[in-house]
Amino acid sequence: MTNDTAWATPVDVLPEQACPIAPVVDIVFSRWTTPILWVLNEYGRHRFVELERRITTITPKVLTERLRRLERDGLVVRTYYPEVPPRVEYEISELGRSLAPLFATLAEWSVNLGQVEQARLDYDARKPINSRRT
């Protein structure tokens, strides 16, 4: 299969299924999933409160929801310790760890963020004021 045919889209494929990476993006790159996976991959096993401290802008409710979703998707392992008081720890699974090269590549690409910001400024400067949306 050549590179050209790898991206060919059959006519009978639904538009939402045409891009093979779309489901991956939906799973991995939702608003809080990436920071949670990054922390667990970079710093190892964490208790809930430790994750809250590292990701300071996430609410406890959203953190709970995301951790449950990540556990359901097999990207995070939750371990319950029946102690007094009970203890719960979260760690990235092997499946989640398989995303590390992707995260590393994205981290390398982040050197381009300055160019993105400059492109935005250039674009905004060219656009008439009355057509800008806030």
Residue, then its C-alpha position, 0 to 999 in steps of 0.5 A: m500500500t502506498n502512502d497515497t492509498a493509505w489516505a484514500t477514503p472509500v465512497d461508502v465510508l461515513p464522514e465521521q469514520a473517514c479519518p482513522i485518527a479521529p477516534v484516538v483524538d476523541i479518547v486521548f485528547s479530551r479537555w482533561t484526559t491529556p493532563i491526567l495521562w501526562v502526570l501519571n506517565e511522567y510522575g507515576r502512581h498518584r492518589f486523587v488529592e495528589l492529582e488535584r494538586r498537580i492539575t490545579t485547575i480541574t474540579p474534583k467532580v471533573l477529575t472523578e469523571r475523567l478518571r472513571r472514563l480513563e479506567r473504563d477505556g483501559l488507560v488508567v488502573r485504579t487500585y483500592y486499598p481497604e485500610v482505615p481510612p481507605r486509600v485509592e491510587y491511580e496509575i497509567s496502564e500499559l495501554g496508556r503507557s503506549l501513548a508515551p511516544l505520541f506525547a513525546t512527539l507532541a511535546e517536541w512539536s510544542v516549540n512551534l507554539g510561538q509560530v502559531e501565536q505569531a500566525r494568529l496575531d498576523y491573521d487578526a491584524r489582517k481581518p477587518i474589525n467588524s468581521r471579528r468574533t469574540 
